[in-house]
Amino acid sequence: MSDVLIEPGELHRWLEEGQAVTILDCRTRLNDREAGRRLWQEGRIPGSRHLDLDRDMASTPGERGRHPLPSPKHFTTTLQRLGVDEQTPVVVYDDCGGQLAAARAWWMLACWANHPRVSVLDGGLDAWREEGFALNDQAIPVKSSDWQPEFDPGAWVDADQVASSSTLKLDVRGPERFSGDREPMDPKAGHIPGALNRPGGENLRQDGRFKSPEVLADELSNLHQGSGIGQDSIVYCGSGVAACHTILACAVAGKPLPKLYVGSWSEWSQRPERGIATGD
């Protein structure tokens, strides 16, 4: 899990030198299914291909939540269509510091599909622009690949596994959603009983880039009465997207990677008999 972040300057140098790299634009807007592709068409990092959260990184919303995983077959077809192979490094980005679909793409590629070289653009598209690097809207031909990923079913857990687990459960939503004071998207407000709250935004500095590995390691180690987050821990959010950002933060910090509860609150809250807690 080394080199999980790449700086804008390094990616720009790769492009200038003609180094082989597959760049995936993962921008999205949760209230507008068409926004991601529209943003990509209007202007993107040169050579980027569009990886869509709703169409490519999720299956149909329902009992399993708002962004359940696609089937391995569907995701394999998507990766082949986009020309992703295991020899070429992949860089993913969004315009939210990775907190939305870029982190989900990283998790799906690196943790679930076991791609050996996936990096997230640190600071995202904002950092790219701030360094004066250009966008364009030029279409490029994409040669499909024949990569057959070996998926790891142990990278994620379902609701039954969460319910039966006594390990640390980390909720990365904002404090008002965790406490149950506000729930704008899902059937019930609150959190999984016994969960701790650490909003995913705490992974980033004020400039939108990740905190240093040392700072993240210290913060993540101090969770859960000092026992810290570990490979048996479970991370969740609203629908299994933003939680990937904290798993990425663990990788940046050199920590063992926790498991993703893909259905997250959007699945759990559909069945209140599982248990719902409120308050801090």
C-alpha positions as CSV (number, residue, x, y, z in Angstrom):
1,M,0.0,0.0,0.0
2,S,2.9,2.4,-0.6
3,D,2.5,5.4,-2.9
4,V,-1.2,5.7,-2.3
5,L,-1.0,9.4,-2.9
6,I,0.5,11.3,-5.8
7,E,1.3,15.0,-5.9
8,P,0.0,17.1,-8.9
9,G,3.6,18.0,-9.9
10,E,4.6,14.4,-10.1
11,L,1.5,13.4,-12.2
12,H,2.2,16.4,-14.5
13,R,5.8,15.3,-14.9
14,W,4.6,11.8,-15.8
15,L,2.4,13.3,-18.6
16,E,5.2,15.5,-19.8
17,E,7.6,12.6,-20.0
18,G,5.1,10.3,-21.7
19,Q,5.0,7.8,-18.9
20,A,2.3,5.2,-19.1
21,V,-0.5,6.0,-16.7
22,T,-4.3,5.5,-16.6
23,I,-6.0,8.5,-15.1
24,L,-9.6,8.1,-13.9
25,D,-11.8,11.2,-13.3
26,C,-14.2,10.2,-10.5
27,R,-16.0,13.5,-10.0
28,T,-19.6,13.2,-8.9
29,R,-22.5,15.0,-7.2
30,L,-24.7,12.9,-5.0
31,N,-27.9,14.7,-6.0
32,D,-27.2,14.7,-9.8
33,R,-26.4,11.4,-11.5
34,E,-25.3,13.1,-14.7
35,A,-23.0,15.7,-13.1
36,G,-19.9,13.6,-13.1
37,R,-19.8,12.9,-16.8
38,R,-20.8,16.5,-17.6
39,L,-17.9,17.8,-15.5
40,W,-15.5,15.4,-17.2
41,Q,-16.7,16.5,-20.7
42,E,-16.3,20.2,-19.8
43,G,-12.7,19.9,-18.8
44,R,-10.4,17.3,-17.2
45,I,-6.8,16.4,-16.6
46,P,-5.4,15.5,-20.0
47,G,-5.9,11.9,-20.9
48,S,-8.4,11.2,-18.1
49,R,-11.2,8.6,-18.6
50,H,-14.5,8.9,-16.7
51,L,-15.3,6.4,-14.0
52,D,-18.9,7.0,-12.9
53,L,-19.9,6.4,-9.3
54,D,-23.5,5.3,-9.9
55,R,-23.0,3.4,-13.2
56,D,-19.5,1.9,-12.8
57,M,-18.8,1.8,-9.0
58,A,-22.2,0.8,-7.7
59,S,-25.2,-1.4,-8.6
60,T,-28.9,-0.5,-8.3
61,P,-29.9,1.1,-5.0
62,G,-32.2,-0.9,-2.8
63,E,-32.1,-3.1,0.3
64,R,-28.3,-3.2,0.3
65,G,-28.0,0.6,0.4
66,R,-27.6,3.5,-1.9
67,H,-24.3,2.4,-3.4
68,P,-24.0,-1.4,-3.2
69,L,-21.0,-2.9,-5.0
70,P,-21.4,-3.9,-8.6
71,S,-20.8,-7.6,-9.3
72,P,-17.2,-8.5,-9.9
73,K,-18.1,-9.3,-13.5
74,H,-19.6,-5.9,-14.1
75,F,-16.7,-4.1,-12.5
76,T,-14.2,-6.2,-14.5
77,T,-16.1,-5.2,-17.7
78,T,-15.8,-1.6,-16.7
79,L,-12.1,-1.8,-16.1
80,Q,-11.5,-3.5,-19.4
81,R,-13.5,-0.9,-21.2
82,L,-11.4,1.9,-19.6
83,G,-8.2,0.1,-20.5
84,V,-7.1,-0.6,-17.0
85,D,-4.5,-3.3,-16.7
86,E,-2.3,-4.4,-13.8
87,Q,1.0,-3.3,-15.4
88,T,0.1,0.4,-15.8
89,P,-0.2,2.6,-12.7
90,V,-3.6,4.1,-12.1
91,V,-4.3,7.6,-10.7
92,V,-7.8,8.6,-9.5
93,Y,-9.1,12.0,-8.7
94,D,-12.2,14.0,-7.8
95,D,-12.8,17.6,-6.7
96,C,-13.4,16.9,-3.0
97,G,-10.0,15.9,-1.8
98,G,-10.8,12.3,-2.6
99,Q,-13.6,12.3,0.0
100,L,-16.2,11.1,-2.6
101,A,-15.7,8.8,-5.5
102,A,-11.9,9.0,-5.8
103,A,-11.4,7.2,-2.5
104,R,-14.2,4.6,-3.5
105,A,-12.4,4.0,-6.8
106,W,-9.1,3.6,-5.0
107,W,-10.6,1.1,-2.5
108,M,-12.4,-0.9,-5.3
109,L,-9.2,-1.1,-7.4
110,A,-6.5,-1.5,-4.7
111,C,-8.3,-3.3,-1.9
112,W,-11.1,-5.2,-3.6
113,A,-9.6,-5.9,-7.1
114,N,-6.0,-6.1,-5.9
115,H,-4.5,-3.7,-8.5
116,P,-0.9,-3.2,-7.4
117,R,-0.4,0.5,-8.3
118,V,-3.3,2.8,-7.5
119,S,-2.8,6.4,-6.3
120,V,-5.1,9.2,-5.4
121,L,-4.3,12.7,-6.5
122,D,-3.6,14.5,-3.3
123,G,-5.7,17.6,-3.1
124,G,-7.7,16.5,-6.1
125,L,-8.5,18.7,-9.1
126,D,-8.3,21.9,-6.9
127,A,-4.6,21.2,-6.2
128,W,-4.0,20.5,-9.9
129,R,-5.4,23.8,-10.8
130,E,-3.7,25.7,-8.0
131,E,-0.4,24.6,-9.4
132,G,-1.3,26.1,-12.7
133,F,-1.7,22.8,-14.7
134,A,-4.1,22.8,-17.5
135,L,-7.3,20.9,-18.2
136,N,-8.6,20.0,-21.6
137,D,-11.7,18.4,-23.2
138,Q,-9.9,16.4,-26.0
139,A,-11.1,12.9,-26.6
140,I,-8.4,10.2,-26.8
141,P,-8.7,6.7,-28.1
142,V,-8.8,4.1,-25.4
143,K,-7.6,0.6,-26.0
144,S,-9.5,-2.0,-24.0
145,S,-7.7,-4.4,-21.7
146,D,-8.1,-8.0,-20.9
147,W,-7.3,-7.8,-17.2
148,Q,-9.1,-10.3,-15.0
149,P,-8.8,-9.0,-11.4
150,E,-8.7,-11.4,-8.5
151,F,-11.3,-9.9,-6.1
152,D,-10.9,-10.1,-2.3
153,P,-14.3,-10.8,-0.6
154,G,-12.6,-10.2,2.7
155,A,-12.1,-6.5,2.1
156,W,-15.7,-5.7,3.0
157,V,-18.4,-6.9,5.3
158,D,-22.2,-7.0,5.2
159,A,-24.9,-6.1,7.8
160,D,-24.9,-9.5,9.4
161,Q,-21.2,-9.5,9.9
162,V,-21.4,-6.0,11.4
163,A,-24.2,-7.0,13.8
164,S,-22.2,-10.0,15.0
165,S,-18.9,-8.2,15.4
166,S,-17.5,-6.9,18.6
167,T,-14.7,-5.0,16.9
168,L,-14.3,-1.2,16.6
169,K,-16.9,0.3,14.3
170,L,-16.0,3.7,13.1
171,D,-18.6,6.1,11.7
172,V,-17.1,8.8,9.5
173,R,-20.2,10.9,8.9
174,G,-20.6,14.3,10.4
175,P,-21.4,14.6,14.1
176,E,-25.0,15.8,13.5
177,R,-25.8,12.7,11.5
178,F,-24.0,10.4,13.9
179,S,-26.0,11.8,16.9
180,G,-29.3,11.6,15.1
181,D,-29.9,15.3,15.2
182,R,-30.1,15.4,11.4
183,E,-30.6,12.8,8.6
184,P,-31.0,14.2,5.1
185,M,-30.8,11.0,3.1
186,D,-31.7,7.8,4.9
187,P,-34.8,6.3,6.6
188,K,-33.8,6.7,10.2
189,A,-31.4,9.0,12.1
190,G,-28.6,7.8,14.4
191,H,-25.8,5.3,14.3
192,I,-24.9,1.7,14.8
193,P,-24.8,0.9,18.5
194,G,-21.3,1.0,19.9
195,A,-19.8,2.9,17.0
196,L,-17.4,5.8,17.4
197,N,-17.5,8.9,15.4
198,R,-14.5,10.5,13.5
199,P,-15.6,12.5,10.5
200,G,-13.7,11.8,7.4
201,G,-12.9,15.4,6.9
202,E,-10.4,15.0,9.8
203,N,-8.1,13.1,7.4
204,L,-7.3,16.4,5.6
205,R,-5.5,19.6,6.3
206,Q,-7.3,22.9,5.7
207,D,-5.8,23.1,2.2
208,G,-7.6,19.9,1.2
209,R,-4.6,17.7,1.2
210,F,-4.0,14.7,3.4
211,K,-2.4,15.2,6.8
212,S,1.1,13.7,7.1
213,P,1.5,10.0,7.7
214,E,2.8,10.7,11.2
215,V,-0.2,12.9,12.2
216,L,-2.7,10.4,10.8
217,A,-1.0,7.5,12.5
218,D,-1.1,9.2,15.8
219,E,-4.8,10.2,15.4
220,L,-5.9,6.8,14.3
221,S,-3.8,5.0,17.0
222,N,-5.6,7.0,19.7
223,L,-9.1,5.8,18.7
224,H,-11.0,3.3,20.8
225,Q,-9.3,4.1,24.2
226,G,-5.9,3.9,22.6
227,S,-6.3,0.5,21.0
228,G,-6.6,2.2,17.6
229,I,-8.0,1.2,14.3
230,G,-6.9,-2.2,13.0
231,Q,-7.5,-4.7,10.3
232,D,-10.5,-6.2,12.1
233,S,-12.1,-2.8,12.5
234,I,-15.1,-1.8,10.4
235,V,-15.6,1.6,8.8
236,Y,-18.9,2.9,7.5
237,C,-20.5,6.1,6.3
238,G,-23.8,6.8,4.6
239,S,-23.5,4.5,1.6
240,G,-20.0,3.1,1.5
241,V,-18.4,5.9,-0.4
242,A,-16.9,8.4,2.1
243,A,-15.8,5.6,4.4
244,C,-13.2,4.6,1.8
245,H,-11.4,7.9,2.5
246,T,-10.6,6.8,6.1
247,I,-9.4,3.4,4.8
248,L,-7.2,5.4,2.4
249,A,-6.0,7.5,5.4
250,C,-5.0,4.3,7.1
251,A,-2.9,3.3,4.1
252,V,-1.3,6.8,4.1
253,A,-0.5,6.3,7.7
254,G,1.0,2.8,7.2
255,K,-1.7,1.3,9.4
256,P,-3.5,-2.0,8.9
257,L,-6.5,-1.5,6.6
258,P,-10.0,-1.9,8.2
259,K,-12.9,-3.5,6.4
260,L,-15.5,-1.5,4.6
261,Y,-19.2,-1.9,5.5
262,V,-20.4,-1.3,2.0
263,G,-24.1,-0.9,2.7
264,S,-23.3,1.5,5.6
265,W,-26.1,3.5,7.2
266,S,-28.2,3.5,4.1
267,E,-28.6,-0.3,4.5
268,W,-28.5,-0.5,8.3
269,S,-31.2,2.1,8.9
270,Q,-33.8,0.2,6.7
271,R,-34.1,-2.4,9.4
272,P,-34.4,-0.6,12.8
273,E,-34.6,-4.0,14.6
274,R,-30.9,-4.3,14.1
275,G,-30.5,-1.5,16.6
276,I,-30.2,2.3,16.3
277,A,-28.4,4.5,18.8
278,T,-28.6,8.3,19.1
279,G,-26.6,10.9,20.9
280,D,-22.8,11.2,21.3
